[in-house]
Amino acid sequence: MSLLTVVVAVGVIVYLIGQQVAGMALRGKRVVMLPAILTVIGILDVGGDKTHASATDVVLLVIGAAIAIAIGLALGAMTRLERRDGSLWAKLPARGSGSGAP
């Protein structure tokens, strides 16, 4: 994994967390497309080595997926949904961002 890949990944994560804490209107296309694009990028990155995945690789991918699902469920449970200007808005409270603010 190159330094550019790490910087872009961290930038995307910071941007998404910032938007979730600030609140944003939910749009179906955005909710589905970003995870799909990031999944494809991850698969291409893993498959780019031209080698077969070992048992260790598969176990680590499954563990990583389980952790991601658990974090997603926890953040989903904390997210507040409300109707604003005729659309559905989602906002993550500050306590969900890990900042420790009330």
Protein Blocks (a to p, Z undefined) as FASTA:
>chain_A
ZZklmmmmmmmmmmmmmmmmnopaddfklmmmmmmmmmmmmmmmmmmnopacdfklmmmm
mmmmmmmmmmmmmmmmmpccddeehiacddddfklnonopZZ
